[in-house]
Amino acid sequence: MPSRIRCAAILAFVSTGVSLACSFAADTQHSAEAGKPRPSEAIASPTKAERLVADAALGDLRARVFNDLVATCKRDPSRAYLGGRHLAIRQMGRWRFEEATDFLAAEVDWELDKDSVPGGKMLGPYALFPCAIALTNIGGRAVRAKVIRSIMETDNDTRLPLLAWVLCEVDGPPLAQQLLAERLAKVTVESLRHRLEKAIEYARASGVPG
């Protein structure tokens, strides 16, 4: 990996880690200074009022983490593997932020720089597309609905197989085919039918184009 890309990836990694760590550290420090248990501990309190306060605090923390991740994606254009943007997108998937579904679907074809991947590292067919992977980690009805809508809206030859792959990973190829076929049966516009038919072909091949 060129030294310039390596340095950028390291700096972005540190920047993102510091930002997220500060969110957790601030809550932990505040609880310690107040002589109270952390929200993640207080949620098991025998007192209902304390449990509800802890629940709200954890919700606020989750919202702050999500906002920090979105901010990182906006300010860091780097395509480096394990760069700030890559890590922020990966964390959206690991935290299963359903509120990130629209952003991730819109950026599903955002691709990492191959040259920034450590030599010899084995990657899957879509490992360079972190938004697609994050969507599969989130899963559920929100992702399913958004992916099917995106399939119908896209005319991009890269996005279509990626979206079909996400749907297959979320629901399995047989159900993905069924869902797409059900939508196809309700559509009369030729361009939309063509996109759905192509997506069904990709789903039939487990979402990976031959």
Stockholm file with secondary structure:
# STOCKHOLM 1.0

chainA/1-210         MPSRIRCAAILAFVSTGVSLACSFAADTQHSAEAGKPRPSEAIASPTKAERLVADAALGDLRARVFNDLVATCKRDPSRAYLGGRHLAIRQMGRWRFEEATDFLAAEVDWELDKDSVPGGKMLGPYALFPCAIALTNIGGRAVRAKVIRSIMETDNDTRLPLLAWVLCEVDGPPLAQQLLAERLAKVTVESLRHRLEKAIEYARASGVPG
#=GR chainA/1-210 SS CCHHHHHHHHHHHHHHHHHHHHHHHHHHHHHHHTTCCCHHHHTTCSSHHHHHHHHHHHHHHHHHHHHHHHHHHHHCCCCCTTSHHHHHHHHHHHTTCGGGHHHHHHTTTCCCCGGGSCTTCCCCTTTTCHHHHHHHHHCHHHHHHHHHHHHHHCCCTTHHHHHHHHHHHHHCHHHHHHHHHHHHHTCCCHHHHHHHHHHHHHHHTTTCCC
#=GC SS_cons         CCHHHHHHHHHHHHHHHHHHHHHHHHHHHHHHHTTCCCHHHHTTCSSHHHHHHHHHHHHHHHHHHHHHHHHHHHHCCCCCTTSHHHHHHHHHHHTTCGGGHHHHHHTTTCCCCGGGSCTTCCCCTTTTCHHHHHHHHHCHHHHHHHHHHHHHHCCCTTHHHHHHHHHHHHHCHHHHHHHHHHHHHTCCCHHHHHHHHHHHHHHHTTTCCC
//
